[in-house]
Amino acid sequence: MDEQRTQAYINLIEKLLTCADGEEPNILQANQELIDPDFLQVMENYATGLEEQGNNNPVAWLRNMAQQLGQYLTLRLVNTGFRANASKF
């Protein structure tokens, strides 16, 4: 994973943590090209770093968001794979 992409992930995480309640879907939609398994790993690393600093407030939120995004990615992959396989018939 390159430095520039990692920084983009961190910027997105920080934007999500500081946005007004309810703005998360808009932010995620605008940055969907960054939503991938590497982003989820960076979210977990970020949450772990906050936890180690004793800043536990956003940790559960970040981990919950990562779990939801993981489910979204799984569904997206299943649907894409299904469409790809369906086109073979």
DRENGUKE-267127 format. One line per 10 residues: number of its first residue (from 1); for each residue x, y, z of N, C-alpha, C, O. Coordinates in pm, 1 decimal. Last residue first. Example, Ala and Ser with C-alpha at 12.3 -4.5 7.8 and 13.67 -1.06 7.14 Angstrom:
2
2) 1285.0/-225.0/708.0/1367.0/-106.0/714.0/1290.0/3.0/787.0/1340.9/113.8/803.9 ~ 1319.0/-569.0/780.0/1230.0/-450.0/780.0/1320.0/-330.0/780.0/1423.6/-331.9/846.5
END
This chain:
89
89) -2420.8/-1754.7/-1880.0/-2531.9/-1840.2/-1920.8/-2593.4/-1794.6/-2049.4/-2688.5/-1856.2/-2097.6 ~ -2239.5/-1566.2/-1807.2/-2187.4/-1684.0/-1877.3/-2298.4/-1773.5/-1929.2/-2273.7/-1859.5/-2013.6 ~ -2359.8/-1381.1/-1652.4/-2340.7/-1346.0/-1793.4/-2286.8/-1463.9/-1874.5/-2288.9/-1460.6/-1997.6 ~ -2342.7/-1487.8/-1401.3/-2472.5/-1494.3/-1470.4/-2456.8/-1463.9/-1618.7/-2532.2/-1515.4/-1701.3 ~ -2085.2/-1418.7/-1326.6/-2116.3/-1558.9/-1352.6/-2246.0/-1573.6/-1430.0/-2258.2/-1661.8/-1515.0 ~ -2118.7/-1142.4/-1297.3/-2015.9/-1193.7/-1389.0/-2045.8/-1338.5/-1425.7/-2033.5/-1377.2/-1541.9 ~ -2316.5/-1132.0/-1102.9/-2343.3/-1076.6/-1235.7/-2244.5/-1131.1/-1338.3/-2281.5/-1162.0/-1451.6 ~ -2175.9/-1250.9/-891.8/-2298.8/-1312.4/-940.8/-2329.1/-1262.0/-1082.3/-2363.2/-1340.6/-1170.6 ~ -1971.1/-1068.7/-851.5/-1939.1/-1204.2/-894.4/-2059.6/-1274.8/-951.8/-2048.2/-1349.7/-1048.8 ~ -2125.3/-852.9/-766.3/-2043.1/-839.6/-886.3/-2008.1/-977.1/-940.9/-2014.5/-1000.0/-1061.7
79) -2237.6/-963.8/-532.2/-2323.4/-917.1/-642.0/-2246.2/-904.3/-772.0/-2297.2/-941.5/-877.7 ~ -2003.9/-1014.5/-384.8/-2096.0/-1123.6/-417.5/-2182.7/-1083.6/-536.3/-2199.0/-1161.2/-630.4 ~ -1900.4/-754.8/-361.1/-1823.9/-858.8/-429.7/-1912.9/-974.7/-471.8/-1898.9/-1027.2/-582.3 ~ -2105.9/-633.8/-214.4/-2068.2/-580.0/-345.6/-1991.3/-684.1/-426.1/-2014.6/-699.7/-545.9 ~ -2101.2/-783.5/19.7/-2219.8/-785.4/-66.0/-2187.5/-736.9/-206.4/-2235.9/-792.3/-305.1 ~ -1844.4/-709.6/110.2/-1876.0/-850.0/83.1/-1996.3/-859.7/-10.0/-1994.0/-935.1/-107.2 ~ -1877.9/-433.4/148.6/-1781.2/-483.6/49.7/-1810.1/-627.9/12.4/-1801.1/-664.7/-104.7 ~ -2070.5/-437.3/355.3/-2099.7/-372.3/226.5/-2006.9/-425.2/117.8/-2051.6/-458.0/7.9 ~ -1922.7/-558.7/556.6/-2042.5/-625.2/505.4/-2081.0/-568.9/368.9/-2119.2/-643.2/278.4 ~ -1731.1/-358.0/588.4/-1689.8/-492.4/548.8/-1806.8/-571.4/493.0/-1792.5/-642.8/393.8
69) -1889.2/-151.5/682.2/-1827.6/-137.5/549.9/-1777.8/-272.9/498.5/-1782.0/-299.0/378.2 ~ -1951.8/-257.3/934.5/-2057.6/-229.1/837.8/-2002.4/-218.4/696.1/-2061.8/-270.0/601.4 ~ -1692.1/-267.2/1045.6/-1770.6/-390.1/1030.9/-1881.7/-370.8/927.2/-1903.4/-457.2/842.3 ~ -1625.4/3.5/1046.4/-1545.0/-90.4/967.5/-1621.1/-220.8/944.2/-1614.9/-278.1/835.4 ~ -1815.4/94.4/1229.9/-1819.5/143.0/1092.0/-1740.7/48.7/1001.3/-1785.3/17.6/890.8 ~ -1720.7/-35.6/1458.8/-1855.2/-63.0/1410.0/-1867.9/-22.0/1263.0/-1924.6/-95.5/1182.1 ~ -1471.9/87.3/1482.9/-1479.2/-57.5/1460.4/-1616.8/-98.5/1408.9/-1627.3/-187.2/1324.2 ~ -1549.8/353.9/1528.0/-1467.8/318.0/1411.8/-1478.8/168.9/1380.6/-1493.3/130.0/1264.7 ~ -1691.2/325.2/1770.2/-1758.1/378.7/1651.1/-1682.0/337.8/1525.9/-1742.1/292.3/1428.6 ~ -1492.5/237.3/1942.6/-1606.4/149.3/1914.6/-1678.6/194.7/1788.3/-1722.2/111.9/1708.3
59) -1324.0/470.4/1930.6/-1276.2/336.8/1893.7/-1391.7/244.8/1856.3/-1389.5/181.6/1750.7 ~ -1394.2/720.9/2025.0/-1423.8/688.5/1884.8/-1387.3/545.7/1843.2/-1417.4/505.0/1731.0 ~ -1326.7/677.4/2311.0/-1457.2/722.3/2263.5/-1483.1/685.5/2117.7/-1585.6/623.9/2088.7 ~ -1070.2/619.4/2397.7/-1158.8/508.7/2362.8/-1291.6/551.3/2302.0/-1362.6/467.6/2246.2 ~ -783.2/705.5/2417.9/-893.9/780.5/2357.3/-996.5/680.3/2305.5/-1008.5/658.9/2184.9 ~ -554.6/586.8/2497.1/-657.9/604.0/2597.7/-778.4/681.7/2547.7/-865.6/719.4/2625.9 ~ -374.3/520.8/2310.2/-360.2/655.9/2366.0/-463.6/682.5/2475.4/-461.1/787.8/2539.1 ~ -472.8/276.8/2231.9/-345.5/278.9/2304.2/-319.9/414.3/2368.9/-251.7/422.3/2471.1 ~ -695.5/366.6/2087.8/-714.7/286.9/2209.5/-588.6/289.6/2295.8/-596.4/303.1/2417.9 ~ -574.9/484.8/1868.7/-654.6/567.0/1960.9/-672.0/496.4/2094.9/-664.3/558.3/2201.0
49) -459.3/253.1/1754.9/-375.5/365.1/1798.4/-448.3/454.8/1896.6/-390.6/496.7/1996.9 ~ -690.5/109.6/1691.7/-595.0/54.0/1788.3/-504.0/163.8/1842.4/-474.8/167.3/1962.0 ~ -797.9/278.4/1496.5/-872.5/253.5/1620.3/-779.2/199.8/1729.1/-788.5/240.2/1845.0 ~ -598.9/250.9/1301.7/-626.8/383.7/1358.2/-698.7/367.3/1492.1/-664.6/434.2/1589.7 ~ -626.0/-19.7/1240.0/-498.9/30.2/1293.5/-517.8/165.3/1362.1/-459.8/190.9/1467.6 ~ -888.0/-13.5/1137.0/-857.7/-93.4/1256.3/-728.1/-45.6/1321.1/-721.0/-32.3/1443.3 ~ -847.9/152.6/912.9/-943.4/191.2/1017.9/-913.8/115.9/1148.0/-914.7/175.0/1256.0 ~ -671.2/-6.2/768.6/-622.2/121.9/821.0/-716.4/172.4/930.6/-670.7/228.8/1030.1 ~ -849.4/-212.6/703.7/-731.7/-241.4/785.2/-675.1/-113.8/846.9/-635.7/-112.9/963.5 ~ -1029.2/-75.5/542.7/-1077.0/-136.2/666.7/-960.6/-168.4/759.6/-972.1/-153.1/881.2
39) -859.9/-10.9/330.5/-918.2/96.7/411.2/-966.5/41.1/545.1/-946.8/103.9/649.1 ~ -814.7/-265.7/226.1/-702.3/-192.8/285.7/-752.9/-78.5/373.7/-695.9/-51.9/479.4 ~ -1069.3/-331.9/119.4/-1017.4/-402.7/237.1/-899.0/-331.7/304.0/-885.1/-337.4/426.1 ~ -1220.8/-7.5/47.5/-1169.4/-138.4/7.6/-1112.1/-207.7/130.8/-1107.0/-146.7/237.6 ~ -1302.6/292.1/-46.0/-1360.9/188.0/38.5/-1319.9/51.2/-16.2/-1377.1/1.5/-113.3 ~ -1219.6/480.4/-222.9/-1126.6/445.0/-115.8/-1177.6/330.7/-28.1/-1103.4/278.5/55.1 ~ -1428.8/529.3/-386.7/-1312.2/466.0/-449.4/-1207.6/425.4/-345.3/-1117.9/346.4/-374.5 ~ -1609.9/671.1/-233.1/-1626.3/526.4/-243.1/-1509.0/455.8/-310.5/-1491.5/335.2/-293.3 ~ -1641.2/931.7/-146.0/-1507.2/872.2/-141.6/-1510.0/721.3/-160.8/-1422.5/650.8/-110.6 ~ -1903.4/1001.3/-150.1/-1811.0/1087.7/-224.2/-1670.4/1027.9/-232.8/-1590.2/1068.7/-316.7
29) -2003.6/808.3/25.0/-2044.6/807.1/-116.5/-1945.3/886.1/-201.0/-1907.6/843.2/-310.1 ~ -1892.8/895.2/266.4/-1854.7/765.0/211.0/-1887.9/756.1/62.7/-1809.6/702.9/-16.1 ~ -2026.6/1138.9/290.8/-1879.7/1136.2/284.4/-1832.0/1005.1/223.4/-1742.2/1003.7/139.2 ~ -2291.7/1052.5/308.5/-2250.2/1143.8/200.7/-2099.2/1140.5/181.2/-2050.3/1139.4/68.2 ~ -2287.4/893.1/543.7/-2318.0/833.5/412.6/-2275.0/921.1/295.4/-2227.0/870.1/194.1 ~ -2211.1/1093.2/745.2/-2124.0/981.6/706.9/-2159.1/920.7/571.1/-2069.3/898.4/490.1 ~ -2386.4/1277.2/839.1/-2312.3/1312.5/717.9/-2227.4/1197.1/664.7/-2177.8/1202.8/552.2 ~ -2491.4/1202.0/1080.9/-2574.6/1185.1/963.3/-2504.8/1218.7/833.1/-2559.0/1191.4/725.9 ~ -2326.4/1442.5/1276.7/-2404.3/1318.6/1272.2/-2493.0/1315.5/1148.5/-2560.6/1413.2/1116.0 ~ -2053.5/1603.5/1111.3/-2179.3/1610.5/1184.9/-2251.5/1476.4/1172.9/-2239.3/1406.4/1072.4
19) -1715.4/1472.8/1131.7/-1833.3/1523.2/1061.2/-1954.5/1529.3/1153.7/-1956.5/1467.7/1260.3 ~ -1495.3/1355.6/1246.5/-1525.8/1494.7/1282.5/-1650.8/1550.4/1215.7/-1688.0/1664.9/1241.3 ~ -1470.0/1099.0/1149.3/-1472.8/1118.9/1294.3/-1517.0/1260.0/1333.9/-1570.1/1280.3/1443.0 ~ -1456.0/1141.3/873.7/-1570.2/1069.4/930.4/-1583.1/1093.9/1080.9/-1693.7/1107.8/1133.1 ~ -1207.4/1267.4/860.3/-1326.7/1339.3/815.2/-1452.4/1274.1/873.7/-1543.9/1343.5/917.9 ~ -1045.3/1060.1/945.8/-1055.1/1181.0/1027.9/-1176.0/1265.4/988.9/-1239.3/1327.5/1074.3 ~ -1083.0/881.7/731.0/-1117.6/842.1/868.0/-1137.3/965.9/955.2/-1234.8/975.1/1029.7 ~ -976.6/1036.7/521.5/-1116.7/996.7/519.3/-1163.7/956.6/659.4/-1273.2/994.4/701.1 ~ -708.1/1055.7/601.1/-788.0/1177.7/584.7/-937.3/1145.1/587.2/-1015.7/1217.9/648.1 ~ -640.8/784.5/588.0/-639.0/854.3/717.2/-721.5/982.2/710.4/-796.1/1013.4/803.2
9) -663.7/741.1/309.7/-745.1/664.1/403.9/-755.3/738.1/537.8/-864.0/752.5/593.8 ~ -465.1/915.6/220.4/-603.5/939.5/179.1/-699.2/863.7/271.6/-804.4/916.4/307.9 ~ -241.9/788.8/326.6/-278.1/921.4/376.3/-421.8/956.1/338.0/-492.6/1019.8/415.9 ~ -246.0/557.3/170.1/-261.1/547.4/315.0/-302.7/681.1/373.7/-389.3/686.5/461.0 ~ -192.5/671.8/-78.7/-322.6/607.6/-55.3/-349.2/593.9/94.6/-461.2/616.2/140.6 ~ 70.5/761.1/-33.1/-34.3/855.5/-73.2/-174.2/797.7/-46.7/-262.8/867.9/2.0 ~ 214.0/525.9/24.1/201.1/632.0/124.1/86.0/727.5/93.0/13.0/769.3/183.0 ~ 65.9/215.6/-92.4/154.9/330.3/-102.0/117.3/440.3/-2.1/5.1/446.1/48.3 ~ 85.9/-116.8/0.0/0.0/0.0/0.0/90.6/123.3/0.0/181.4/134.1/82.5
END
